[in-house]
Amino acid sequence: MDVGAQVHRPAGVALGPLGRKNRQALAASVLRAATYPALAERAFAERARRIGRAVAAEDGVGVACTVIEKWATAKGIVATTG
């Protein structure tokens, strides 16, 4: 039996086997989509925008200063300036 000709489906759904020609066309379409430069560039650009937004939302220095100030205040090392 050609396992590749089987279509995964929920129980009780009767679908025929995927023909060889259709499997080849599907494989070619997936390969084109996976290697198409414009799609890769668009995906990269979206990831870069998402990372840029995340980095812009970070305030590492401010958070570090707040943590140090809270620690120092709790230890009585610095007075709060309120």
N, CA, C and O atoms as CSV, one atom per row, in Angstrom:
chain,resi,resn,atom,element,x,y,z
A,1,MET,N,N,0.844,-1.171,0.000
A,1,MET,CA,C,0.000,0.000,0.000
A,1,MET,C,C,0.892,1.237,0.000
A,1,MET,O,O,1.883,1.295,0.728
A,2,ASP,N,N,0.539,2.218,-0.812
A,2,ASP,CA,C,1.264,3.478,-0.881
A,2,ASP,C,C,0.773,4.369,0.257
A,2,ASP,O,O,-0.310,4.949,0.179
A,3,VAL,N,N,1.587,4.473,1.327
A,3,VAL,CA,C,1.191,5.250,2.492
A,3,VAL,C,C,1.005,6.716,2.109
A,3,VAL,O,O,0.114,7.379,2.641
A,4,GLY,N,N,1.809,7.220,1.220
A,4,GLY,CA,C,1.690,8.612,0.792
A,4,GLY,C,C,0.374,8.909,0.108
A,4,GLY,O,O,-0.035,10.067,0.035
A,5,ALA,N,N,-0.295,7.887,-0.392
A,5,ALA,CA,C,-1.570,8.088,-1.068
A,5,ALA,C,C,-2.712,8.214,-0.078
A,5,ALA,O,O,-3.816,8.599,-0.464
A,6,GLN,N,N,-2.479,7.902,1.173
A,6,GLN,CA,C,-3.522,8.001,2.193
A,6,GLN,C,C,-3.686,9.460,2.599
A,6,GLN,O,O,-2.705,10.194,2.708
A,7,VAL,N,N,-4.909,9.869,2.817
A,7,VAL,CA,C,-5.189,11.211,3.308
A,7,VAL,C,C,-5.579,11.073,4.759
A,7,VAL,O,O,-6.488,10.309,5.083
A,8,HIS,N,N,-4.905,11.804,5.654
A,8,HIS,CA,C,-5.261,11.748,7.065
A,8,HIS,C,C,-6.594,12.438,7.235
A,8,HIS,O,O,-6.782,13.553,6.748
A,9,ARG,N,N,-7.508,11.802,7.908
A,9,ARG,CA,C,-8.845,12.349,8.058
A,9,ARG,C,C,-9.466,11.870,9.358
A,9,ARG,O,O,-9.064,10.839,9.897
A,10,PRO,N,N,-10.443,12.612,9.866
A,10,PRO,CA,C,-11.131,12.168,11.073
A,10,PRO,C,C,-11.893,10.877,10.804
A,10,PRO,O,O,-12.276,10.594,9.669
A,11,ALA,N,N,-12.107,10.110,11.847
A,11,ALA,CA,C,-12.846,8.853,11.705
A,11,ALA,C,C,-14.227,9.134,11.132
A,11,ALA,O,O,-14.881,10.107,11.508
A,12,GLY,N,N,-14.653,8.294,10.238
A,12,GLY,CA,C,-15.990,8.407,9.673
A,12,GLY,C,C,-16.073,9.281,8.440
A,12,GLY,O,O,-17.130,9.352,7.813
A,13,VAL,N,N,-14.988,9.951,8.073
A,13,VAL,CA,C,-14.997,10.781,6.874
A,13,VAL,C,C,-14.379,9.969,5.752
A,13,VAL,O,O,-13.220,9.562,5.827
A,14,ALA,N,N,-15.150,9.744,4.730
A,14,ALA,CA,C,-14.686,8.909,3.623
A,14,ALA,C,C,-14.097,9.790,2.528
A,14,ALA,O,O,-14.829,10.460,1.799
A,15,LEU,N,N,-12.800,9.786,2.420
A,15,LEU,CA,C,-12.119,10.508,1.361
A,15,LEU,C,C,-11.293,9.508,0.562
A,15,LEU,O,O,-10.756,8.549,1.115
A,16,GLY,N,N,-11.201,9.734,-0.704
A,16,GLY,CA,C,-10.416,8.840,-1.536
A,16,GLY,C,C,-8.937,9.142,-1.397
A,16,GLY,O,O,-8.568,10.154,-0.802
A,17,PRO,N,N,-8.094,8.292,-1.927
A,17,PRO,CA,C,-6.648,8.533,-1.861
A,17,PRO,C,C,-6.274,9.754,-2.693
A,17,PRO,O,O,-6.933,10.071,-3.683
A,18,LEU,N,N,-5.236,10.415,-2.289
A,18,LEU,CA,C,-4.719,11.551,-3.037
A,18,LEU,C,C,-3.901,10.988,-4.189
A,18,LEU,O,O,-2.940,10.252,-3.968
A,19,GLY,N,N,-4.271,11.323,-5.396
A,19,GLY,CA,C,-3.594,10.773,-6.567
A,19,GLY,C,C,-2.152,11.221,-6.668
A,19,GLY,O,O,-1.757,12.236,-6.095
A,20,ARG,N,N,-1.362,10.439,-7.415
A,20,ARG,CA,C,0.067,10.731,-7.565
A,20,ARG,C,C,0.291,12.125,-8.118
A,20,ARG,O,O,1.156,12.853,-7.633
A,21,LYS,N,N,-0.475,12.501,-9.121
A,21,LYS,CA,C,-0.313,13.810,-9.740
A,21,LYS,C,C,-0.621,14.929,-8.729
A,21,LYS,O,O,0.066,15.950,-8.697
A,22,ASN,N,N,-1.647,14.727,-7.917
A,22,ASN,CA,C,-1.997,15.730,-6.911
A,22,ASN,C,C,-0.930,15.813,-5.824
A,22,ASN,O,O,-0.624,16.903,-5.341
A,23,ARG,N,N,-0.357,14.664,-5.432
A,23,ARG,CA,C,0.709,14.669,-4.429
A,23,ARG,C,C,1.914,15.434,-4.949
A,23,ARG,O,O,2.529,16.213,-4.220
A,24,GLN,N,N,2.246,15.208,-6.213
A,24,GLN,CA,C,3.393,15.898,-6.796
A,24,GLN,C,C,3.139,17.400,-6.890
A,24,GLN,O,O,4.039,18.197,-6.624
A,25,ALA,N,N,1.931,17.789,-7.265
A,25,ALA,CA,C,1.587,19.208,-7.353
A,25,ALA,C,C,1.621,19.853,-5.971
A,25,ALA,O,O,2.102,20.976,-5.815
A,26,LEU,N,N,1.108,19.137,-4.970
A,26,LEU,CA,C,1.117,19.652,-3.606
A,26,LEU,C,C,2.554,19.814,-3.116
A,26,LEU,O,O,2.899,20.840,-2.528
A,27,ALA,N,N,3.387,18.813,-3.354
A,27,ALA,CA,C,4.786,18.885,-2.935
A,27,ALA,C,C,5.496,20.051,-3.619
A,27,ALA,O,O,6.275,20.762,-2.985
A,28,ALA,N,N,5.230,20.247,-4.904
A,28,ALA,CA,C,5.850,21.355,-5.633
A,28,ALA,C,C,5.381,22.698,-5.082
A,28,ALA,O,O,6.180,23.628,-4.964
A,29,SER,N,N,4.110,22.811,-4.746
A,29,SER,CA,C,3.579,24.056,-4.189
A,29,SER,C,C,4.187,24.358,-2.829
A,29,SER,O,O,4.539,25.502,-2.542
A,30,VAL,N,N,4.311,23.340,-1.995
A,30,VAL,CA,C,4.915,23.530,-0.676
A,30,VAL,C,C,6.367,23.941,-0.829
A,30,VAL,O,O,6.831,24.841,-0.128
A,31,LEU,N,N,7.089,23.303,-1.728
A,31,LEU,CA,C,8.493,23.645,-1.963
A,31,LEU,C,C,8.626,25.084,-2.446
A,31,LEU,O,O,9.492,25.819,-1.973
A,32,ARG,N,N,7.765,25.496,-3.395
A,32,ARG,CA,C,7.812,26.880,-3.886
A,32,ARG,C,C,7.528,27.865,-2.750
A,32,ARG,O,O,8.218,28.875,-2.610
A,33,ALA,N,N,6.514,27.567,-1.947
A,33,ALA,CA,C,6.158,28.468,-0.844
A,33,ALA,C,C,7.287,28.549,0.179
A,33,ALA,O,O,7.552,29.614,0.736
A,34,ALA,N,N,7.947,27.427,0.421
A,34,ALA,CA,C,9.011,27.395,1.436
A,34,ALA,C,C,10.287,28.078,0.958
A,34,ALA,O,O,11.086,28.533,1.776
A,35,THR,N,N,10.484,28.153,-0.334
A,35,THR,CA,C,11.733,28.720,-0.858
A,35,THR,C,C,11.533,30.030,-1.611
A,35,THR,O,O,12.492,30.573,-2.161
A,36,TYR,N,N,10.315,30.546,-1.648
A,36,TYR,CA,C,10.015,31.780,-2.372
A,36,TYR,C,C,10.626,32.967,-1.639
A,36,TYR,O,O,10.254,33.230,-0.495
A,37,PRO,N,N,11.557,33.694,-2.265
A,37,PRO,CA,C,12.281,34.768,-1.571
A,37,PRO,C,C,11.371,35.852,-0.995
A,37,PRO,O,O,11.619,36.325,0.114
A,38,ALA,N,N,10.339,36.251,-1.706
A,38,ALA,CA,C,9.469,37.324,-1.213
A,38,ALA,C,C,8.767,36.904,0.071
A,38,ALA,O,O,8.596,37.719,0.978
A,39,LEU,N,N,8.359,35.645,0.157
A,39,LEU,CA,C,7.716,35.164,1.381
A,39,LEU,C,C,8.700,35.157,2.535
A,39,LEU,O,O,8.353,35.536,3.653
A,40,ALA,N,N,9.923,34.728,2.271
A,40,ALA,CA,C,10.947,34.702,3.310
A,40,ALA,C,C,11.262,36.123,3.785
A,40,ALA,O,O,11.406,36.362,4.983
A,41,GLU,N,N,11.367,37.060,2.845
A,41,GLU,CA,C,11.650,38.450,3.207
A,41,GLU,C,C,10.521,39.046,4.031
A,41,GLU,O,O,10.763,39.765,5.000
A,42,ARG,N,N,9.275,38.743,3.639
A,42,ARG,CA,C,8.129,39.260,4.377
A,42,ARG,C,C,8.092,38.684,5.789
A,42,ARG,O,O,7.827,39.403,6.752
A,43,ALA,N,N,8.359,37.391,5.906
A,43,ALA,CA,C,8.379,36.750,7.228
A,43,ALA,C,C,9.508,37.326,8.077
A,43,ALA,O,O,9.322,37.571,9.269
A,44,PHE,N,N,10.677,37.545,7.474
A,44,PHE,CA,C,11.809,38.120,8.199
A,44,PHE,C,C,11.477,39.535,8.665
A,44,PHE,O,O,11.757,39.904,9.805
A,45,ALA,N,N,10.881,40.318,7.780
A,45,ALA,CA,C,10.541,41.701,8.124
A,45,ALA,C,C,9.545,41.737,9.274
A,45,ALA,O,O,9.661,42.577,10.166
A,46,GLU,N,N,8.575,40.840,9.264
A,46,GLU,CA,C,7.584,40.796,10.354
A,46,GLU,C,C,8.257,40.401,11.668
A,46,GLU,O,O,7.965,40.985,12.712
A,47,ARG,N,N,9.155,39.415,11.623
A,47,ARG,CA,C,9.883,39.027,12.844
A,47,ARG,C,C,10.723,40.194,13.352
A,47,ARG,O,O,10.781,40.444,14.556
A,48,ALA,N,N,11.372,40.906,12.435
A,48,ALA,CA,C,12.209,42.044,12.831
A,48,ALA,C,C,11.354,43.139,13.467
A,48,ALA,O,O,11.763,43.739,14.461
A,49,ARG,N,N,10.170,43.406,12.905
A,49,ARG,CA,C,9.271,44.405,13.504
A,49,ARG,C,C,8.830,43.973,14.895
A,49,ARG,O,O,8.805,44.780,15.823
A,50,ARG,N,N,8.483,42.698,15.037
A,50,ARG,CA,C,8.026,42.180,16.333
A,50,ARG,C,C,9.145,42.280,17.381
A,50,ARG,O,O,8.900,42.669,18.523
A,51,ILE,N,N,10.361,41.929,16.984
A,51,ILE,CA,C,11.508,42.025,17.902
A,51,ILE,C,C,11.783,43.492,18.228
A,51,ILE,O,O,12.068,43.826,19.378
A,52,GLY,N,N,11.702,44.356,17.243
A,52,GLY,CA,C,11.917,45.782,17.467
A,52,GLY,C,C,10.913,46.361,18.452
A,52,GLY,O,O,11.280,47.148,19.324
A,53,ARG,N,N,9.640,45.975,18.317
A,53,ARG,CA,C,8.624,46.449,19.264
A,53,ARG,C,C,8.927,45.950,20.671
A,53,ARG,O,O,8.780,46.692,21.643
A,54,ALA,N,N,9.350,44.690,20.779
A,54,ALA,CA,C,9.656,44.124,22.101
A,54,ALA,C,C,10.849,44.838,22.730
A,54,ALA,O,O,10.836,45.139,23.924
A,55,VAL,N,N,11.874,45.108,21.932
A,55,VAL,CA,C,13.064,45.793,22.453
A,55,VAL,C,C,12.704,47.224,22.855
A,55,VAL,O,O,13.146,47.706,23.898
A,56,ALA,N,N,11.903,47.901,22.033
A,56,ALA,CA,C,11.511,49.275,22.341
A,56,ALA,C,C,10.689,49.343,23.625
A,56,ALA,O,O,10.746,50.337,24.350
A,57,ALA,N,N,9.927,48.293,23.905
A,57,ALA,CA,C,9.092,48.264,25.108
A,57,ALA,C,C,9.915,47.996,26.368
A,57,ALA,O,O,9.462,48.268,27.480
A,58,GLU,N,N,11.118,47.465,26.193
A,58,GLU,CA,C,11.981,47.179,27.347
A,58,GLU,C,C,12.601,48.459,27.881
A,58,GLU,O,O,12.907,49.378,27.121
A,59,ASP,N,N,12.779,48.509,29.173
A,59,ASP,CA,C,13.487,49.618,29.811
A,59,ASP,C,C,14.423,48.993,30.831
A,59,ASP,O,O,14.258,49.177,32.037
A,60,GLY,N,N,15.393,48.263,30.343
A,60,GLY,CA,C,16.292,47.520,31.213
A,60,GLY,C,C,17.022,48.381,32.221
A,60,GLY,O,O,17.137,48.006,33.388
A,61,VAL,N,N,17.518,49.533,31.790
A,61,VAL,CA,C,18.256,50.408,32.700
A,61,VAL,C,C,17.317,50.946,33.768
A,61,VAL,O,O,17.660,50.971,34.950
A,62,GLY,N,N,16.127,51.379,33.348
A,62,GLY,CA,C,15.157,51.895,34.308
A,62,GLY,C,C,14.736,50.849,35.326
A,62,GLY,O,O,14.620,51.139,36.517
A,63,VAL,N,N,14.509,49.629,34.850
A,63,VAL,CA,C,14.128,48.538,35.756
A,63,VAL,C,C,15.270,48.236,36.714
A,63,VAL,O,O,15.043,48.057,37.911
A,64,ALA,N,N,16.485,48.177,36.206
A,64,ALA,CA,C,17.641,47.909,37.066
A,64,ALA,C,C,17.782,48.989,38.130
A,64,ALA,O,O,18.026,48.676,39.296
A,65,CYS,N,N,17.633,50.254,37.749
A,65,CYS,CA,C,17.733,51.349,38.725
A,65,CYS,C,C,16.643,51.237,39.787
A,65,CYS,O,O,16.906,51.454,40.969
A,66,THR,N,N,15.436,50.905,39.377
A,66,THR,CA,C,14.338,50.754,40.331
A,66,THR,C,C,14.628,49.640,41.320
A,66,THR,O,O,14.402,49.799,42.519
A,67,VAL,N,N,15.128,48.509,40.826
A,67,VAL,CA,C,15.453,47.380,41.698
A,67,VAL,C,C,16.529,47.777,42.695
A,67,VAL,O,O,16.411,47.482,43.884
A,68,ILE,N,N,17.579,48.446,42.224
A,68,ILE,CA,C,18.676,48.867,43.110
A,68,ILE,C,C,18.179,49.877,44.140
A,68,ILE,O,O,18.528,49.800,45.318
A,69,GLU,N,N,17.357,50.829,43.680
A,69,GLU,CA,C,16.815,51.827,44.614
A,69,GLU,C,C,15.951,51.170,45.688
A,69,GLU,O,O,16.050,51.519,46.864
A,70,LYS,N,N,15.103,50.221,45.286
A,70,LYS,CA,C,14.256,49.527,46.268
A,70,LYS,C,C,15.115,48.744,47.255
A,70,LYS,O,O,14.845,48.748,48.456
A,71,TRP,N,N,16.140,48.078,46.755
A,71,TRP,CA,C,17.034,47.299,47.626
A,71,TRP,C,C,17.761,48.231,48.602
A,71,TRP,O,O,17.821,47.965,49.802
A,72,ALA,N,N,18.311,49.328,48.064
A,72,ALA,CA,C,19.055,50.267,48.902
A,72,ALA,C,C,18.141,50.916,49.938
A,72,ALA,O,O,18.547,51.101,51.085
A,73,THR,N,N,16.938,51.257,49.559
A,73,THR,CA,C,15.981,51.851,50.487
A,73,THR,C,C,15.622,50.866,51.587
A,73,THR,O,O,15.558,51.232,52.760
A,74,ALA,N,N,15.388,49.623,51.207
A,74,ALA,CA,C,15.048,48.588,52.197
A,74,ALA,C,C,16.200,48.370,53.174
A,74,ALA,O,O,15.965,48.057,54.342
A,75,LYS,N,N,17.439,48.531,52.714
A,75,LYS,CA,C,18.605,48.354,53.577
A,75,LYS,C,C,18.951,49.627,54.348
A,75,LYS,O,O,19.840,49.627,55.199
A,76,GLY,N,N,18.233,50.718,54.036
A,76,GLY,CA,C,18.505,51.991,54.717
A,76,GLY,C,C,19.735,52.694,54.201
A,76,GLY,O,O,20.272,53.579,54.868
A,77,ILE,N,N,20.186,52.316,53.026
A,77,ILE,CA,C,21.405,52.904,52.455
A,77,ILE,C,C,21.113,54.271,51.837
A,77,ILE,O,O,21.936,55.181,51.936
A,78,VAL,N,N,19.959,54.423,51.207
A,78,VAL,CA,C,19.599,55.710,50.590
A,78,VAL,C,C,18.228,56.139,51.084
A,78,VAL,O,O,17.381,55.310,51.416
A,79,ALA,N,N,18.032,57.420,51.125
A,79,ALA,CA,C,16.723,57.942,51.503
A,79,ALA,C,C,15.896,58.148,50.231
A,79,ALA,O,O,16.438,58.505,49.185
A,80,THR,N,N,14.618,57.930,50.322
A,80,THR,CA,C,13.751,58.141,49.168
A,80,THR,C,C,13.579,59.633,48.959
A,80,THR,O,O,13.555,60.414,49.910
A,81,THR,N,N,13.461,60.012,47.695
A,81,THR,CA,C,13.304,61.433,47.369
A,81,THR,C,C,11.883,61.735,46.943
A,81,THR,O,O,11.557,62.873,46.607
A,82,GLY,N,N,11.045,60.726,46.957
A,82,GLY,CA,C,9.624,60.806,46.737
A,82,GLY,C,C,9.170,61.636,45.672
A,82,GLY,O,O,7.966,61.741,45.441
